[in-house]
């Protein structure tokens, strides 16, 4: 537990009995959640990444057999997490829409859901590589990077000994073996100075945290992950992880 605390993951979150884990980023306390959202209690801020709204309709348009209902599922999950925490501020860390035409494909009822979710709150939309231009009808502010109390929020993490950063983009996932079976789940990954969030979207996959893409971000080679379970979040040491 001492090594977990040093790298950023501490105790189960005490917030109203939620089944997450506290995570420390540069000494600031955040709470993880099984949905893949992150909550910053001191700032009453909810952070999500990579919603990829309308990925299903994009796939269907390309002839892939995916049901085009991911947006509704993602927004329902987001609404339930917002009901849980009742944040004053929401930050979406880029790739909120799957492509630049996704907002045009968004059904009116889902636009209305987004509008209702944003009522009475600050909302920041970070631009991503999938959505460098966001629709004008969105409520809230659009920006490439956001700085709050010494923490930088951006879509794509910056390589090197970067600290004070919370990002998305890489869709981290972790794989391990339990009782002879392989388990793979989306995850948070952190070394205490930087944290990368899992993708929040219903149809989003994951990149193994042992892949080369994560090497520039954690140059010291040591990190911990928190794997998403159905109802809880589970801290896992790097030594327990398996490659693909």
C-alpha positions as CSV (number, residue, x, y, z in Angstrom):
1,X,0.0,0.0,0.0
2,X,2.9,2.4,0.7
3,X,4.1,2.0,-2.9
4,X,0.6,2.5,-4.2
5,X,0.3,5.7,-2.2
6,X,3.6,7.0,-3.5
7,X,2.6,6.4,-7.1
8,X,-0.8,8.0,-6.7
9,X,-3.4,5.5,-5.7
10,X,-4.5,5.6,-2.1
11,X,-7.6,4.4,-0.2
12,X,-11.1,3.5,-1.3
13,X,-13.0,6.7,-1.9
14,X,-15.0,7.8,1.1
15,X,-17.3,10.0,-0.9
16,X,-20.8,8.8,0.0
17,X,-19.8,5.2,-0.2
18,X,-18.9,5.3,-3.9
19,X,-17.0,2.2,-5.1
20,X,-14.0,4.1,-6.5
21,X,-10.5,4.8,-5.4
22,X,-8.8,8.0,-4.4
23,X,-6.0,9.0,-6.7
24,X,-3.3,11.6,-6.0
25,X,-2.1,13.8,-8.8
26,X,0.7,16.1,-7.6
27,X,-0.7,15.9,-4.1
28,X,-4.3,16.7,-5.1
29,X,-7.0,14.2,-4.3
30,X,-9.3,12.9,-7.0
31,X,-11.9,10.1,-7.0
32,X,-12.1,7.4,-9.7
33,X,-15.4,5.8,-10.7
34,X,-16.2,2.5,-12.4
35,X,-17.6,4.4,-15.3
36,X,-14.2,5.9,-16.1
37,X,-15.1,9.4,-14.9
38,X,-12.9,11.2,-12.5
39,X,-14.1,13.6,-9.7
40,X,-12.1,16.4,-8.1
41,X,-14.0,17.1,-4.8
42,X,-12.0,20.2,-3.9
43,X,-13.1,21.8,-7.1
44,X,-16.5,20.1,-7.5
45,X,-15.3,19.1,-11.0
46,X,-16.2,16.0,-13.0
47,X,-13.7,15.0,-15.7
48,X,-14.5,12.5,-18.6
49,X,-12.5,11.7,-21.7
50,X,-13.1,10.3,-25.2
51,X,-16.9,10.1,-25.3
52,X,-16.7,9.5,-29.1
53,X,-20.4,10.4,-29.5
54,X,-21.9,8.9,-32.7
55,X,-19.2,6.4,-33.2
56,X,-21.9,3.8,-33.9
57,X,-23.5,5.9,-36.7
58,X,-20.1,6.4,-38.2
59,X,-19.5,2.6,-38.2
60,X,-23.0,1.9,-39.6
61,X,-22.3,4.4,-42.4
62,X,-19.2,2.5,-43.3
63,X,-21.1,-0.8,-43.4
64,X,-19.9,-2.1,-40.1
65,X,-22.5,-4.1,-38.0
66,X,-22.6,-1.9,-34.9
67,X,-25.9,-0.6,-33.5
68,X,-26.0,3.2,-33.7
69,X,-27.1,3.7,-30.1
70,X,-23.8,4.4,-28.4
71,X,-24.5,8.1,-27.9
72,X,-27.7,7.4,-25.9
73,X,-25.9,4.8,-23.7
74,X,-22.9,7.1,-23.1
75,X,-25.1,10.1,-22.2
76,X,-27.2,8.0,-19.8
77,X,-24.1,6.8,-18.0
78,X,-22.8,10.4,-17.9
79,X,-26.1,11.6,-16.5
80,X,-26.0,9.0,-13.7
81,X,-22.5,9.9,-12.7
82,X,-23.5,13.6,-12.7
83,X,-26.5,12.8,-10.5
84,X,-24.1,11.0,-8.2
85,X,-21.6,13.9,-7.8
86,X,-23.7,16.9,-8.7
87,X,-20.6,18.8,-10.0
88,X,-20.4,22.6,-10.5
89,X,-18.0,22.1,-13.4
90,X,-17.6,19.4,-16.1
91,X,-14.5,18.9,-18.3
92,X,-14.6,16.7,-21.4
93,X,-11.0,15.9,-22.4
94,X,-11.4,15.8,-26.2
95,X,-12.8,13.4,-28.8
96,X,-16.2,14.1,-27.4
97,X,-17.5,13.5,-30.9
98,X,-16.2,10.7,-33.0
99,X,-15.7,12.8,-36.1
100,X,-16.3,16.4,-37.4
101,X,-19.7,15.4,-38.9
102,X,-20.9,13.5,-35.7
103,X,-22.6,16.6,-34.2
104,X,-24.7,16.8,-37.4
105,X,-25.8,13.2,-37.0
106,X,-26.7,13.6,-33.3
107,X,-30.4,13.1,-32.8
108,X,-32.3,16.1,-31.5
109,X,-33.2,14.3,-28.3
110,X,-29.5,13.7,-27.5
111,X,-28.7,17.4,-28.2
112,X,-31.4,18.2,-25.7
113,X,-29.9,15.8,-23.2
114,X,-26.6,17.6,-23.5
115,X,-28.3,20.9,-23.0
116,X,-30.0,19.7,-19.9
117,X,-26.9,18.2,-18.4
118,X,-25.1,21.5,-18.8
119,X,-27.7,23.7,-17.2
120,X,-26.4,25.6,-14.2
121,X,-22.8,24.3,-14.6
122,X,-19.5,25.4,-16.1
123,X,-18.7,23.0,-19.0
124,X,-15.4,22.9,-20.8
125,X,-14.9,21.1,-24.1
126,X,-11.3,20.3,-24.8
127,X,-10.6,19.9,-28.5
128,X,-9.3,16.5,-29.6
129,X,-7.8,14.9,-32.8
130,X,-11.2,13.5,-33.7
131,X,-13.1,16.8,-33.1
132,X,-10.7,19.7,-33.6
133,X,-13.8,21.9,-34.4
134,X,-16.8,21.6,-32.2
135,X,-20.4,22.6,-33.0
136,X,-21.5,26.1,-32.2
137,X,-24.7,25.0,-30.5
138,X,-22.8,23.4,-27.6
139,X,-23.1,25.1,-24.3
140,X,-19.9,25.9,-22.5
141,X,-16.4,26.9,-23.4
142,X,-14.2,25.3,-26.1
143,X,-10.4,25.3,-25.6
144,X,-7.3,23.2,-26.5
145,X,-5.9,23.2,-22.9
146,X,-7.4,24.1,-19.5
147,X,-5.4,25.0,-16.4
148,X,-7.1,24.8,-13.0
149,X,-5.1,25.2,-9.7
150,X,-1.9,24.0,-11.3
151,X,-3.3,21.1,-13.1
152,X,-3.3,21.0,-17.0
153,X,-6.2,19.3,-18.7
154,X,-5.6,18.4,-22.3
155,X,-6.6,15.7,-24.8
156,X,-3.3,14.2,-25.8
157,X,-0.6,13.7,-23.1
158,X,2.7,15.4,-23.7
159,X,5.8,13.1,-23.7
160,X,8.7,13.5,-21.4
161,X,9.0,14.4,-17.7
162,X,5.7,16.3,-17.8
163,X,3.8,16.7,-14.5
164,X,0.6,18.3,-13.3
165,X,-1.2,16.8,-16.2
166,X,-4.5,14.9,-16.7
167,X,-5.2,13.7,-20.2
168,X,-7.0,11.1,-22.3
169,X,-6.6,10.1,-26.0
170,X,-4.8,6.8,-25.5
171,X,-7.8,4.8,-24.1
172,X,-5.6,2.9,-21.6
173,X,-6.6,-0.7,-20.7
174,X,-4.9,-3.3,-18.6
175,X,-4.7,-7.1,-18.8
176,X,-3.9,-9.6,-16.1
177,X,-4.4,-13.3,-15.3
178,X,-6.6,-14.5,-12.6
179,X,-7.3,-18.2,-11.8
180,X,-6.1,-19.2,-15.2
181,X,-8.3,-16.7,-17.1
182,X,-7.2,-13.5,-18.8
183,X,-9.0,-10.4,-17.8
184,X,-8.8,-7.1,-19.7
185,X,-10.5,-3.9,-18.7
186,X,-10.3,-0.2,-19.3
187,X,-8.2,1.6,-16.7
188,X,-6.7,4.7,-15.2
189,X,-2.9,4.9,-15.3
190,X,-0.8,7.2,-13.1
191,X,2.6,7.7,-11.6
192,X,1.4,10.4,-9.2
193,X,2.5,13.3,-11.4
194,X,0.4,12.5,-14.5
195,X,-2.8,10.6,-15.0
196,X,-4.4,9.3,-18.2
197,X,-8.1,8.6,-18.1
198,X,-9.9,5.6,-19.7
199,X,-12.2,6.3,-22.6
200,X,-15.7,7.0,-21.4
201,X,-17.6,6.2,-24.6
202,X,-19.8,3.1,-24.8
203,X,-18.1,1.8,-28.0
204,X,-14.5,2.8,-27.2
205,X,-11.8,0.2,-27.0
206,X,-8.5,0.3,-25.1
207,X,-4.7,0.3,-25.7
208,X,-2.6,-1.9,-23.4
209,X,-0.7,0.2,-20.9
210,X,2.4,-1.9,-21.5
211,X,2.5,-0.8,-25.2
212,X,5.2,1.5,-26.5
213,X,2.8,4.5,-26.6
214,X,3.0,4.8,-22.8
215,X,6.8,4.7,-22.6
216,X,7.4,8.4,-23.3
217,X,4.8,9.3,-20.6
218,X,6.2,7.2,-17.8
219,X,10.0,7.4,-18.4
220,X,10.9,6.0,-15.0
221,X,9.0,2.9,-16.0
222,X,6.9,2.6,-12.9
223,X,3.2,3.3,-12.6
224,X,0.0,1.9,-11.2
225,X,-3.3,1.3,-12.8
226,X,-6.9,1.2,-11.6
227,X,-8.9,-1.2,-13.6
228,X,-12.6,-0.6,-14.1
229,X,-14.9,-3.3,-12.7
230,X,-18.7,-3.5,-13.1
231,X,-19.2,-1.9,-9.7
232,X,-15.8,-1.1,-8.3
233,X,-12.3,0.1,-9.3
234,X,-9.4,-2.1,-8.6
235,X,-5.7,-0.9,-8.1
236,X,-3.2,-3.2,-9.8
237,X,0.6,-3.0,-9.7
238,X,2.6,-2.9,-12.9
239,X,4.3,-6.2,-12.1
240,X,0.9,-8.0,-12.3
241,X,0.1,-6.8,-15.8
242,X,0.4,-8.8,-19.0
243,X,1.1,-7.6,-22.5
244,X,-1.2,-8.5,-25.5
